[in-house]
Amino acid sequence: MWQAEIRVDLDAIRNNVASLRARTTAQVMAVVKADGYGHGMVPAARAALAGGARWLGACTIREALTLRDAGIDVPMLAWLWAPGEPVADAVRAHIDLSVASLDQLSAVVMAARRWDRTARVHLKIDSGLGRNGASPATWSALVDASAKAQADGDVDVVGAWSHLAAADEPGHPSIDRQLARFHDGLDAVMRAGLAPQVRHLANSAAMLTRPDTHFDLVRTGLAIYGLAPIPERAAEFGLRPAMTVRATVALAKRVPAGEGVSYGHTYTTDRETTLALIPIGYADGVPRHASGVGPVHLAGQVRTIAGRVCMDQIVLDCGDDDVRAGDVATLFGPGDDGEPTADDWASAAGTINYEIVTRVGGTRIQRVYDGRGYDGSAP
């Protein structure tokens, strides 16, 4: 019997990808980093591929290797790796690697020579995010060195890419600036005699709002899980949230007026009432800063967490409603039955929907899947 669970609708992921794919002529990369944004990396990847994704995106090499170990044999990119990471294993497993510096290029070349094969790389330019990627000042040197490495047979420059800083703010001036810088970077690639198969810039937000950023490939992450990168425009995107988080009531009890609830007594009952104890807390990914504001659906109503979120539990004030141990409380889901959504939780906790879904989980919450996976069988 489950105490708390994450329920993932794989059909929703598949259908979201199919819907996104219909919006563009570019190939779709399904980004399944961070354990599929908390949804389970391997099942999410299979569902996304069933929906028409042609590529998979992983942040780390180890994530990509996990996908390969699961028998998934499609083009995939790993883009964040530090010295000492298993670059040679990635090359051997035919995993594409992002390269943003001469040192990274050198590491990939060494790995390619170790296995006597050609490594697939995507050159990344920092077009204005100020994070990963070669700066415009070092871009030409990286492109030239990569062209030489390709001529030597050590690498195949299959991609050139960048990442947007504010695509979730349509009309933000940085979007056009970054697009222009990306075009300049691509011009340098062409001048060096390179012809990458895929040029990619758009994340979920740009994919949904800026067709001029699509190029050959779009990297869809949050959107494939049914969450809108621009929450106020969620209705127009037609996506279905795939994750539902539920827990069973562990204890229900009557208490008098004036009773303090949870650590610090930041909440005090104002009447005789029923308190419901829900066995899920910040150790399971419930944000502690949702104390006193987090919404939970129980017994037909959305109730606010009473007092502080604890490591293992939260408390709901249920008034005179008939609430009993074993009843199901829903923290968030698609909203079909009036339950809060991940967007509601993000708004209440002062964060973003990305954080809500990716942080929930851990070893104490079972993950259950509805729908079918990539190969048509239950995952």
C-alpha positions as CSV (number, residue, x, y, z in Angstrom):
1,M,0.0,0.0,0.0
2,W,1.5,3.3,-1.0
3,Q,1.8,6.2,1.4
4,A,2.8,8.8,-1.1
5,E,3.2,8.5,-4.9
6,I,4.1,10.4,-8.0
7,R,1.8,9.3,-10.8
8,V,3.1,10.0,-14.3
9,D,0.9,9.9,-17.4
10,L,3.1,8.7,-20.2
11,D,0.3,9.2,-22.8
12,A,0.3,12.9,-21.8
13,I,4.1,13.1,-22.5
14,R,3.6,11.3,-25.9
15,N,0.7,13.5,-26.9
16,N,2.5,16.7,-25.8
17,V,5.4,15.8,-28.0
18,A,3.2,15.1,-30.9
19,S,1.5,18.5,-30.4
20,L,4.8,20.3,-30.3
21,R,6.1,18.4,-33.3
22,A,3.1,19.7,-35.3
23,R,4.1,23.3,-34.6
24,T,7.5,23.1,-36.3
25,T,9.3,21.8,-39.4
26,A,12.4,21.3,-37.2
27,Q,13.3,18.0,-35.6
28,V,12.3,17.8,-31.9
29,M,14.7,17.0,-29.1
30,A,13.1,15.8,-26.0
31,V,15.1,17.0,-23.0
32,V,15.0,14.3,-20.3
33,K,17.7,15.6,-17.9
34,A,17.2,15.7,-14.1
35,D,15.5,12.3,-14.3
36,G,13.1,13.5,-16.8
37,Y,12.3,16.7,-14.8
38,G,11.3,14.4,-12.0
39,H,9.0,12.2,-14.2
40,G,11.5,9.3,-14.7
41,M,14.1,9.7,-17.4
42,V,13.8,6.4,-19.3
43,P,10.0,6.1,-19.4
44,A,9.7,9.7,-20.3
45,A,12.3,9.3,-23.1
46,R,10.4,6.3,-24.5
47,A,7.1,8.2,-24.4
48,A,8.6,11.2,-26.1
49,L,10.1,9.1,-28.8
50,A,6.7,7.5,-29.4
51,G,5.3,11.0,-29.8
52,G,7.7,11.8,-32.6
53,A,10.9,13.2,-30.9
54,R,13.9,12.3,-33.0
55,W,16.6,13.3,-30.4
56,L,17.1,13.1,-26.7
57,G,18.8,15.7,-24.6
58,A,20.7,14.9,-21.4
59,C,22.6,17.3,-19.2
60,T,25.4,15.0,-18.1
61,I,27.3,12.2,-19.7
62,R,26.2,9.8,-17.0
63,E,22.5,10.6,-17.8
64,A,23.1,9.9,-21.4
65,L,24.9,6.7,-20.6
66,T,21.9,5.6,-18.5
67,L,19.7,6.1,-21.6
68,R,22.1,4.0,-23.7
69,D,22.2,1.3,-21.0
70,A,18.4,1.2,-21.2
71,G,18.7,0.2,-24.9
72,I,17.6,3.6,-26.3
73,D,19.5,4.0,-29.6
74,V,18.7,7.4,-31.0
75,P,20.8,10.6,-31.4
76,M,21.4,12.2,-28.0
77,L,23.4,15.1,-26.7
78,A,25.1,15.6,-23.4
79,W,26.1,19.3,-22.9
80,L,27.4,19.8,-19.4
81,W,30.6,18.0,-18.4
82,A,33.6,18.8,-16.4
83,P,37.2,17.5,-16.5
84,G,37.3,13.9,-15.3
85,E,33.9,12.9,-16.7
86,P,33.7,9.7,-18.7
87,V,34.2,11.4,-22.1
88,A,35.7,8.2,-23.6
89,D,32.6,6.2,-22.5
90,A,30.4,8.8,-24.2
91,V,32.3,8.6,-27.5
92,R,32.2,4.8,-27.4
93,A,28.5,4.9,-26.8
94,H,27.9,7.3,-29.8
95,I,26.7,10.1,-27.5
96,D,27.1,13.6,-29.0
97,L,29.0,16.0,-26.8
98,S,28.8,19.7,-26.5
99,V,32.1,21.5,-26.9
100,A,32.6,25.1,-25.7
101,S,36.4,25.4,-25.3
102,L,39.7,24.2,-26.7
103,D,40.3,22.1,-23.6
104,Q,37.0,20.3,-24.1
105,L,37.8,19.8,-27.8
106,S,41.2,18.3,-26.8
107,A,39.5,15.9,-24.4
108,V,37.1,14.7,-27.0
109,V,39.9,14.3,-29.6
110,M,41.8,12.2,-27.1
111,A,38.8,10.0,-26.4
112,A,38.1,9.6,-30.1
113,R,41.7,8.4,-30.7
114,R,41.5,6.0,-27.8
115,W,38.6,4.2,-29.5
116,D,39.8,4.9,-33.0
117,R,36.5,6.4,-34.0
118,T,35.1,9.8,-34.9
119,A,33.4,11.7,-32.1
120,R,30.3,13.7,-32.7
121,V,30.3,17.2,-31.3
122,H,28.1,20.2,-31.1
123,L,30.0,23.5,-30.9
124,K,28.3,25.9,-28.4
125,I,28.6,29.7,-28.6
126,D,27.6,31.9,-25.7
127,S,25.3,34.3,-27.5
128,G,24.4,36.2,-24.4
129,L,23.2,34.0,-21.6
130,G,26.6,34.4,-19.9
131,R,26.7,30.8,-18.8
132,N,28.1,27.8,-20.8
133,G,29.5,28.3,-24.3
134,A,32.5,29.8,-26.0
135,S,32.6,33.6,-25.8
136,P,32.5,35.5,-29.1
137,A,36.1,36.4,-28.6
138,T,37.2,32.7,-28.5
139,W,34.6,31.3,-30.9
140,S,36.7,31.7,-34.1
141,A,39.7,29.8,-32.5
142,L,37.4,27.0,-31.4
143,V,35.7,26.8,-34.8
144,D,39.1,26.7,-36.6
145,A,40.5,24.0,-34.3
146,S,37.3,22.0,-34.7
147,A,37.6,22.2,-38.5
148,K,41.1,20.8,-38.2
149,A,40.0,18.0,-35.9
150,Q,37.3,17.1,-38.4
151,A,39.8,17.1,-41.3
152,D,41.9,14.8,-39.2
153,G,39.0,12.4,-38.7
154,D,38.8,12.8,-35.0
155,V,35.5,14.7,-34.7
156,D,32.4,15.3,-36.8
157,V,30.9,18.7,-36.1
158,V,27.3,17.7,-36.4
159,G,25.8,20.6,-34.5
160,A,26.2,24.3,-33.6
161,W,24.1,25.7,-30.9
162,S,23.3,28.2,-28.2
163,H,20.8,28.9,-25.4
164,L,18.4,31.8,-24.8
165,A,18.3,33.8,-21.6
166,A,14.8,35.2,-21.6
167,A,12.7,33.3,-24.1
168,D,10.0,32.9,-21.4
169,E,9.6,36.7,-21.6
170,P,8.3,37.3,-25.1
171,G,9.5,40.6,-26.5
172,H,12.5,40.7,-24.3
173,P,15.2,42.6,-26.2
174,S,17.9,39.9,-25.4
175,I,16.1,37.4,-27.7
176,D,16.8,39.3,-30.9
177,R,20.3,40.2,-29.8
178,Q,21.1,36.5,-29.1
179,L,19.5,35.5,-32.4
180,A,21.7,37.9,-34.3
181,R,24.9,36.7,-32.4
182,F,24.0,33.1,-33.2
183,H,23.7,34.0,-36.9
184,D,27.1,35.6,-36.7
185,G,28.5,32.4,-35.0
186,L,27.0,30.3,-37.7
187,D,28.6,32.4,-40.4
188,A,32.0,31.7,-38.8
189,V,31.2,28.0,-38.8
190,M,30.4,28.1,-42.5
191,R,33.5,30.2,-43.3
192,A,35.6,27.4,-41.7
193,G,34.1,24.9,-44.1
194,L,32.0,23.2,-41.6
195,A,28.4,22.2,-42.4
196,P,26.7,21.0,-39.2
197,Q,23.6,18.8,-39.6
198,V,21.7,20.6,-36.9
199,R,21.7,24.2,-35.7
200,H,19.7,24.7,-32.6
201,L,18.8,27.6,-30.4
202,A,15.1,27.3,-29.3
203,N,14.1,25.9,-25.9
204,S,10.4,25.2,-25.0
205,A,9.5,28.9,-24.7
206,A,11.1,29.9,-28.0
207,M,9.7,26.8,-29.7
208,L,6.2,27.9,-28.7
209,T,6.6,31.7,-29.4
210,R,9.5,32.3,-31.8
211,P,9.4,30.2,-35.0
212,D,12.4,32.2,-36.3
213,T,14.6,30.5,-33.7
214,H,13.7,26.9,-34.7
215,F,16.5,26.3,-37.3
216,D,17.0,22.5,-37.7
217,L,16.2,21.3,-34.2
218,V,14.3,22.5,-31.2
219,R,15.1,21.4,-27.6
220,T,11.8,20.9,-25.8
221,G,12.1,20.2,-22.1
222,L,9.4,21.6,-19.7
223,A,6.7,21.6,-22.4
224,I,6.9,17.8,-23.1
225,Y,5.8,17.3,-19.5
226,G,2.8,19.4,-20.0
227,L,3.9,22.6,-18.2
228,A,4.1,25.9,-19.9
229,P,7.3,27.9,-19.8
230,I,5.1,31.0,-19.9
231,P,2.4,30.1,-17.3
232,E,0.1,33.0,-18.1
233,R,-0.3,31.7,-21.7
234,A,-0.7,28.0,-20.8
235,A,-4.2,27.7,-22.2
236,E,-3.1,28.6,-25.7
237,F,-0.4,25.9,-25.8
238,G,-2.8,23.0,-25.2
239,L,-0.4,20.9,-23.1
240,R,-1.4,18.4,-20.5
241,P,0.6,18.1,-17.2
242,A,1.8,14.6,-16.8
243,M,2.6,14.5,-13.1
244,T,0.3,14.0,-10.1
245,V,1.6,13.9,-6.5
246,R,-0.7,12.3,-3.9
247,A,-0.4,11.1,-0.3
248,T,-2.8,9.2,2.0
249,V,-4.0,10.8,5.2
250,A,-2.0,9.2,8.0
251,L,-4.1,10.5,10.9
252,A,-7.2,12.7,11.4
253,K,-8.0,14.1,14.8
254,R,-10.2,16.7,16.4
255,V,-8.5,19.5,18.3
256,P,-9.9,22.5,20.2
257,A,-9.6,26.2,19.3
258,G,-6.3,27.8,20.2
259,E,-4.2,24.7,19.4
260,G,-0.8,25.4,17.9
261,V,0.1,23.4,14.8
262,S,3.5,22.1,13.8
263,Y,6.9,23.6,14.6
264,G,7.0,27.1,16.0
265,H,3.2,27.2,16.3
266,T,3.1,29.6,13.3
267,Y,-0.5,28.4,12.8
268,T,-3.1,28.3,15.6
269,T,-6.6,26.9,15.2
270,D,-9.3,29.5,15.5
271,R,-12.1,27.0,16.4
272,E,-12.6,23.3,17.2
273,T,-11.5,21.6,14.0
274,T,-10.2,18.4,12.4
275,L,-6.5,18.3,11.5
276,A,-5.3,15.9,8.8
277,L,-1.7,14.7,8.9
278,I,-0.2,14.1,5.4
279,P,3.0,12.0,5.3
280,I,5.0,14.0,2.8
281,G,7.5,16.8,3.5
282,Y,10.6,18.6,2.5
283,A,12.7,15.4,2.4
284,D,10.3,14.3,-0.4
285,G,10.7,17.6,-2.2
286,V,7.8,19.7,-0.8
287,P,9.3,23.2,-0.6
288,R,9.7,24.3,3.0
289,H,8.9,27.9,1.8
290,A,5.4,26.6,1.0
291,S,4.8,26.6,4.7
292,G,1.4,28.2,5.4
293,V,0.7,28.8,1.7
294,G,1.0,25.4,-0.2
295,P,-2.4,24.3,-1.6
296,V,-3.6,20.6,-1.2
297,H,-6.8,19.1,-2.4
298,L,-8.6,16.9,0.2
299,A,-12.2,15.9,0.6
300,G,-13.4,18.0,-2.3
301,Q,-11.7,21.2,-1.3
302,V,-8.4,22.9,-1.8
303,R,-6.8,23.6,1.6
304,T,-3.7,25.5,2.6
305,I,-1.0,23.9,4.6
306,A,-1.4,24.7,8.2
307,G,1.9,25.8,9.7
308,R,5.3,24.7,8.6
309,V,6.3,22.0,6.1
310,C,8.3,19.5,8.1
311,M,10.8,17.0,6.9
312,D,8.3,14.1,6.7
313,Q,4.8,15.7,6.9
314,I,2.4,18.5,6.5
315,V,-0.9,19.3,8.3
316,L,-4.2,20.5,6.9
317,D,-7.0,22.2,8.8
318,C,-10.2,20.5,7.6
319,G,-12.7,22.2,9.8
320,D,-15.8,20.0,10.3
321,D,-15.4,18.1,7.0
322,D,-15.5,14.3,7.2
323,V,-11.8,13.5,6.7
324,R,-10.4,10.1,7.8
325,A,-7.1,8.2,7.8
326,G,-6.6,6.6,4.4
327,D,-8.3,9.5,2.4
328,V,-6.2,10.7,-0.5
329,A,-4.8,14.2,-0.5
330,T,-3.5,15.6,-3.9
331,L,-0.8,18.2,-3.8
332,F,-0.9,18.8,-7.5
333,G,-1.9,17.3,-10.8
334,P,-3.5,18.4,-14.2
335,G,-6.4,20.1,-12.4
336,D,-9.1,17.9,-13.8
337,D,-10.8,17.4,-10.4
338,G,-10.2,20.8,-8.9
339,E,-6.8,19.9,-7.5
340,P,-3.9,22.4,-7.6
341,T,-1.5,22.4,-10.5
342,A,2.3,22.7,-10.4
343,D,1.8,26.3,-11.5
344,D,-0.4,26.9,-8.5
345,W,2.3,25.5,-6.2
346,A,5.0,27.6,-7.9
347,S,2.9,30.7,-7.5
348,A,2.2,30.0,-3.8
349,A,5.8,29.1,-3.0
350,G,7.4,32.0,-5.0
351,T,9.2,29.8,-7.5
352,I,8.8,28.3,-11.0
353,N,7.0,25.2,-12.1
354,Y,10.3,23.6,-13.2
355,E,11.5,23.5,-9.6
356,I,8.2,22.1,-8.3
357,V,8.3,19.0,-10.5
358,T,12.0,18.3,-10.5
359,R,12.5,18.5,-6.8
360,V,9.7,16.1,-5.7
361,G,10.6,12.5,-5.3
362,G,13.3,10.7,-3.4
363,T,13.4,7.2,-2.1
364,R,10.2,7.3,-0.1
365,I,7.8,8.1,-2.8
366,Q,6.9,5.5,-5.3
367,R,6.6,6.5,-9.0
368,V,3.8,4.9,-10.9
369,Y,3.2,5.1,-14.6
370,D,0.0,5.2,-16.6
371,G,0.0,4.7,-20.3
372,R,2.6,2.9,-22.5
373,G,6.1,3.5,-23.4
374,Y,8.2,3.9,-26.5
375,D,8.0,0.3,-27.6
376,G,4.2,-0.1,-27.0
377,S,4.6,-2.1,-23.8
378,A,4.2,-1.1,-20.2
379,P,7.4,0.6,-19.1
